[in-house]
Amino acid sequence: MNEPTLTLSVAAAALPEIFLTGAICLVLLVDVFAGAAGRRITPTLTLVVLAVGAALTLAYAQPGTTVQLFSGTYVSDPLAVLLKLAGFLFVATGLLYSRHYLEARGILRGEYYVLALTALLGMFVMISAGSLLTLYVGIELLALSLYAMVAFDRDSGIAAEAAMKYFVLGAIASGALLYGMSLVYGLTGTLQLAEIAEALQGEPSLGLVMGLVFLVVGVSFKFGAVPFHMWVPDVYHGAPSAVTLFVGTAPKLASFALAYRLFASGLAGVSESWVQMLSIVAALSMVIGNLVAIAQTNLKPMLAYSAIGNVGFILLGFVAGTEQGYQAALYYTLVYVLMALGSFGVILLASRAGFEADELAHYKGLHQRDPLLALIMMFL
């Protein structure tokens, strides 16, 4: 691990974030000044931005090396490169699925794509966070974008209600996370995760245990784990299906990065304390998520509780507290996001103007109407 002098070649490690920030401004300007034509240009331009961003990330990646920039607040390592490439791919796929859905309902607007790119930028900041401050900035950037996306359909009262619940509960969780970070900072005197890992070794103090409790609460909320899962069914069911697809897929990568940077990197020296807390959360999520999912008749709440159950399995990798456990959690996260993309994609493809294909009853006889779609949904 090294922290070299900041030069153009070294700054290339932060190219995904730099490029994405400029691209967001470009897409916003094009949408504003293109007028009615912007509705056709913005979706295509966004996909081009994502493709170029992925190509630049791959081209300037430094395989097998870890680079720290900006006084250690930014970290570029193989995990960050992998998650960013996956983020570009999953967001592009989700936006590709969503275009026809948004157009059929008259809500195809440039703001949706700007918010999606801003959320992706927040994910990238979390993925490459080297300090508590960077982590929190990424969390808030992602969260504020998702709140706006959930309420994107202004004519839907249920979407506005879901967004309000999400915002209120998200604000409480962010406050808990920030308070936990402040306790850790007060005990260690540093915000850098690497320095925190060196300072915190052995038996934790009572103040640190309190800080860990608040950190686990905040991370559990971002994952949507029990008992901090109340927002998940409401948001999945209340938001437009295109937004549900986005909320339920790519942000899971950021949640994994948050847990990895915070627990596996910064708090590895006191892992016995937070592992006990996470094990309870993981067990509750697996049991409650899977049991409640069985009773659902609507696909979106069913997939919401399925997400809660799957989060339990992801957290089990962190409960192991080993490198193999983190690798398993990463693999499970990537596979889960692919499954969720496909499942919500089927819902979007089966929907049409004035009809949401979200009830299980809507899929009766699907094998006769569209055998390929039915086969794909069965596998998913």
Secondary structure, DSSP 8 states (H G I E B T S, - for coil): -B-----HHHHGGGHHHHHHHHHHHHHHHHHHHHGGGHHHHHHHHHHHHHHHHHHHHHHS--TT--EEETTTTEEE-HHHHHHHHHHHHHHHHHHHHHHHHHHHTT---HHHHHHHHHHHHHHHHHHTB-BHHHHHHHHHHHHHHHHHHHT--TT-HHHHHHHHHHHHHHHHHHHHHHHHHHHHHHHHS--BHHHHHHH--SS--HHHHHHHHHHHHHHHHHHT-TTS-THHHHHHHHS-HHHHHHHTSTHHHHHHHHHIIIIIIISGGGHHHHHHHHHHHHHHHHHHHHHHHHT--BHHHHHHHHHHHHHHHHHHHHHHTSHHHHHHHHHHHHHHHHHHHHHHHHHHHH-BTTB---BGGGGTTHHHH-HHHHHHHHH-
